[in-house]
Amino acid sequence: MSIRYGLPFLAGVSVITSVLVCFAVCMVLAALWLFALGRCGLAEPPARPRMIGACCAGAAAVFLASELFVARAHDAGATSSNASERYGGFTGLMLLPAQYGGLYVLYPVFPWVGITLLGCAWGTWLMDHADRFLQFTAAAAVGCLSFFALLRCLGGFGNFSFSFLPAHPSAVQFFDVVKYPPSLCYTLLTLGLDFSAITLCQVLDRRYRRWRDDAAAAALEQDGQGEAKGEAPCAPFSWGFWHPFLMLGRSPLFFYLLHIWMLALCGIAIGGRDGADFYVSYPVWLCVVAVLVPLCERYGRFKQAKPVTSIWRLF
């Protein structure tokens, strides 16, 4: 797609590998990887631990290869302005963000494949261990954040050579990690924060359900009906507070596709070519999210009525 409106630095660019392009390629590559593992007989429940191990090994290989290549390329003098002179467009598409003729690489694909494979491993593990979800997310959060802090303090591997910390870094410098392409420290930090948020939501929901169940039992006893035998316990995430998050989370790609264009149109309508001011952006964003919650809810019901092989399920 050609994108030049309001972006003069993209003059002459005809194709941009944005987050959606990267997402699509990663999904295809992960699907091929899982298909190959399935053909080897690793998709059946008895062999799933080996499938998880294969996904984790693939992710580790991707992180190692991208880390070594990008760090070596930077040490050799490669930058976003001269990468096209040193490497071809395919190398850039996979590893180095830069402009290669008419191709502008914003999201190199290869490092994100590792994160996709980790997601495949996590989803496969949850198929057989849903009862240990909270313990796993808590352990993953602690592990990711601890490993991030260790690599960030040591410097070198995991940071990319151009993001070393000074002798006495500030908090901003400590958390200023490389996203384009994603370094291992960036991956560990973001995944650690994600797992922490998921763990916190699980803990809050469990406490709420316990409070609701205890309140219902106490009410029955007060009415002289004895203990709440046979009463169905409070369902997970049934608190109305979770409703918007559930609706958005069940249709993530649908939400993403709509919100980027709605925000772009709102920015143009409010601020013209230069977009909206910072203090206006967040209220507008909240309004857009509020509008999208019922739309995502309707789309979620729509795609749930489709077979599991339907393309609508992807969104």
C-alpha positions in Angstrom: 0.0 0.0 0.0 1.2 3.5 -0.8 1.2 5.8 2.2 2.5 9.4 1.7 -0.1 11.6 3.3 1.5 13.5 6.1 4.7 11.4 5.9 7.2 13.2 3.7 10.0 11.0 4.8 8.3 8.1 2.9 8.5 9.8 -0.5 9.2 7.2 -3.1 8.0 4.3 -0.9 5.4 2.0 -2.4 5.3 -0.8 0.1 5.5 -0.6 3.9 5.9 -3.7 6.1 3.7 -2.5 8.9 2.5 -4.4 11.9 -0.2 -6.1 9.9 2.2 -7.4 7.3 4.5 -8.7 10.0 1.5 -10.3 11.8 0.3 -12.0 8.6 3.8 -13.4 7.8 4.3 -14.6 11.4 1.0 -16.3 11.4 1.8 -18.1 8.2 5.2 -19.2 9.3 3.9 -20.4 12.7 1.1 -22.3 11.0 3.7 -24.0 8.7 5.8 -24.9 11.8 2.8 -26.3 13.6 1.7 -28.2 10.5 5.2 -29.8 10.2 5.1 -30.8 13.9 1.7 -32.2 13.4 2.9 -34.3 10.5 5.6 -35.7 12.9 2.8 -36.9 15.2 3.4 -34.2 17.9 -0.1 -32.7 17.9 -1.7 -35.6 19.8 -2.0 -35.2 23.6 0.6 -37.7 24.6 3.2 -35.9 22.4 2.3 -32.3 23.3 5.2 -31.8 25.7 7.5 -32.5 22.8 5.5 -30.1 20.7 5.9 -27.4 23.4 9.6 -28.1 23.6 9.9 -27.8 19.8 8.2 -24.4 19.8 10.3 -23.1 22.6 13.5 -24.4 20.9 12.4 -22.7 17.7 11.8 -19.4 19.6 15.2 -19.6 21.3 16.9 -20.2 17.9 15.1 -17.2 16.4 16.0 -14.9 19.3 19.7 -16.1 19.2 20.0 -15.7 15.5 18.4 -12.2 15.3 20.4 -11.0 18.3 23.7 -12.1 16.8 23.0 -10.8 13.3 21.6 -7.4 14.3 24.4 -6.8 16.8 27.0 -7.8 14.2 25.5 -5.7 11.5 25.4 -2.7 13.8 29.1 -3.2 14.8 29.9 -3.4 11.1 28.4 0.1 10.7 25.0 -0.7 9.3 22.3 1.9 10.0 18.8 2.5 8.8 20.2 4.9 6.3 22.8 2.6 4.7 21.4 -0.8 5.3 20.1 -1.0 1.8 23.6 -0.6 0.5 24.9 -3.5 2.6 22.0 -6.0 2.5 19.2 -6.9 0.2 15.5 -6.4 0.7 14.9 -9.9 1.9 17.4 -9.6 4.7 15.8 -6.3 5.6 12.4 -7.8 5.6 13.5 -10.4 7.9 15.9 -8.6 10.3 16.8 -4.9 9.7 14.3 -2.0 9.7 15.3 0.4 6.9 14.2 1.6 3.4 15.2 -0.8 0.6 14.2 1.1 -2.6 10.5 1.1 -2.7 10.2 -1.2 0.3 10.1 0.4 3.8 10.6 -2.2 6.5 9.2 -1.0 9.8 8.6 -4.4 11.5 11.3 -7.0 10.5 9.5 -10.3 10.5 12.1 -12.8 11.8 12.4 -11.7 15.5 8.6 -11.6 15.9 8.4 -15.2 14.7 10.1 -16.2 18.0 7.4 -14.4 20.0 4.7 -16.1 17.9 6.2 -19.5 18.6 6.2 -18.8 22.3 2.5 -18.0 22.0 2.0 -21.4 20.3 3.8 -23.1 23.1 1.8 -21.3 25.8 -1.5 -22.1 24.0 -0.6 -25.8 23.7 0.4 -26.0 27.3 -2.9 -24.4 28.4 -4.9 -27.1 26.5 -3.8 -29.6 29.2 -3.1 -27.4 32.2 -5.8 -24.8 32.4 -6.1 -25.5 36.2 -2.6 -24.3 36.7 -3.0 -21.1 34.7 -2.5 -18.7 37.6 0.6 -20.4 38.9 2.1 -20.4 35.4 1.5 -16.8 34.6 2.9 -15.7 38.0 6.0 -17.8 37.5 6.4 -16.5 33.9 6.0 -12.9 35.0 8.7 -13.3 37.7 11.0 -15.2 35.3 10.7 -12.8 32.4 11.2 -9.6 34.5 14.1 -11.1 36.5 15.9 -12.3 33.3 15.3 -8.9 31.8 16.8 -7.1 34.8 19.8 -9.5 34.7 20.5 -9.0 31.0 20.0 -5.2 31.2 22.4 -4.9 34.1 25.0 -7.1 32.4 24.8 -5.5 29.0 26.0 -7.3 25.9 23.8 -10.1 24.8 20.1 -9.4 24.7 20.5 -5.6 24.5 21.9 -5.1 21.0 25.3 -3.4 21.1 23.8 0.0 20.4 21.6 0.1 23.5 24.2 -0.4 26.3 23.5 1.4 29.5 25.7 4.2 30.8 27.6 3.8 34.1 24.8 5.4 36.1 21.6 5.0 34.1 18.3 6.7 35.0 15.1 4.8 35.1 14.2 6.0 31.6 17.5 4.8 30.3 17.2 1.4 32.0 13.8 0.7 30.4 14.8 2.3 27.0 15.0 -1.0 25.1 15.1 -1.6 21.4 11.8 -2.5 19.7 12.8 -2.2 16.0 13.8 -5.0 15.7 12.8 -6.3 19.1 15.7 -7.1 21.3 15.6 -10.0 23.8 15.4 -7.4 26.6 12.4 -5.8 25.0 10.7 -9.2 24.6 11.3 -10.1 28.2 10.1 -6.8 29.5 6.9 -6.7 27.5 6.0 -10.3 28.1 6.8 -10.0 31.8 4.5 -7.0 32.1 1.8 -8.9 30.1 2.0 -11.9 32.4 2.0 -9.6 35.5 -1.2 -7.9 34.3 -2.8 -11.3 33.6 -1.8 -12.6 37.0 -3.2 -9.5 38.7 -6.5 -9.9 36.9 -6.7 -13.5 37.9 -6.1 -12.7 41.5 -8.6 -9.9 41.6 -11.2 -12.1 39.9 -10.7 -15.0 42.3 -11.1 -12.7 45.3 -14.2 -11.3 43.8 -15.7 -14.7 43.2 -14.8 -15.9 46.6 -16.5 -12.8 48.1 -19.6 -13.4 46.0 -19.8 -17.1 46.9 -19.3 -16.3 50.6 -22.0 -13.6 50.5 -24.4 -15.9 48.8 -23.8 -18.7 51.3 -24.3 -16.3 54.2 -27.5 -15.0 52.7 -28.9 -18.5 52.4 -27.9 -19.3 56.0 -29.6 -16.2 57.2 -32.8 -17.1 55.4 -32.7 -20.5 57.2 -32.0 -22.5 54.1 -28.7 -23.9 55.4 -25.6 -23.9 53.4 -25.6 -23.2 49.7 -25.5 -26.8 48.7 -25.8 -27.3 45.0 -25.5 -23.6 44.3 -23.5 -22.9 41.2 -20.4 -20.9 42.1 -19.7 -17.5 40.6 -18.4 -17.9 37.0 -14.9 -16.7 36.2 -14.8 -13.0 35.1 -18.5 -12.6 35.6 -18.0 -9.2 37.3 -19.3 -6.4 35.1 -16.0 -4.6 35.4 -14.4 -7.2 33.1 -17.0 -7.0 30.4 -15.3 -4.4 28.2 -12.0 -6.2 28.5 -13.5 -9.5 27.5 -15.3 -8.1 24.5 -12.2 -6.4 23.2 -10.0 -9.4 24.0 -12.3 -11.9 22.2 -12.0 -10.0 18.9 -8.5 -8.5 19.1 -7.7 -8.2 15.4 -11.2 -6.8 14.6 -10.6 -4.2 17.3 -7.2 -3.3 16.1 -8.2 -2.9 12.4 -11.1 -0.6 13.4 -9.3 1.4 16.0 -6.3 2.4 13.9 -8.5 3.9 11.2 -10.9 5.5 13.6 -8.1 7.2 15.5 -6.5 8.3 12.2 -9.8 9.8 11.0 -10.4 11.5 14.4 -6.9 12.9 14.4 -7.4 14.4 10.9 -10.8 15.8 11.8 -9.5 17.4 15.0 -6.0 18.4 14.1 -5.7 18.2 10.3 -2.4 17.0 8.8 -0.5 17.5 12.1 -3.0 15.4 14.1 -4.4 16.1 17.5 -2.5 17.6 20.5 -1.3 15.2 23.2 -3.9 16.2 25.8 -6.7 15.6 23.3 -5.4 12.2 22.2 -6.3 10.2 25.3 -9.9 11.4 25.7 -10.4 10.7 22.0 -8.9 7.3 22.4 -11.2 6.4 25.3 -14.2 7.5 23.3 -13.1 5.3 20.4 -12.7 2.3 22.7 -16.1 2.9 24.2 -17.7 2.9 20.8 -15.8 -0.3 19.8 -16.8 -2.3 22.8 -20.4 -3.0 21.6 -19.1 -3.5 18.1 -16.6 -6.1 19.3 -19.3 -7.8 21.3 -21.6 -8.2 18.3 -18.7 -9.4 16.1 -17.7 -11.9 18.8 -21.2 -13.4 18.8 -21.0 -13.4 15.0 -17.7 -15.3 14.7 -18.7 -17.8 17.5 -21.5 -18.9 15.3 -19.1 -19.8 12.5 -17.2 -23.1 12.2 -13.8 -23.3 13.7 -12.2 -23.4 10.2 -13.9 -20.1 9.2 -11.6 -17.2 8.3 -13.9 -15.0 10.4 -12.5 -16.7 13.5 -9.1 -15.1 12.8 -10.5 -11.6 13.5 
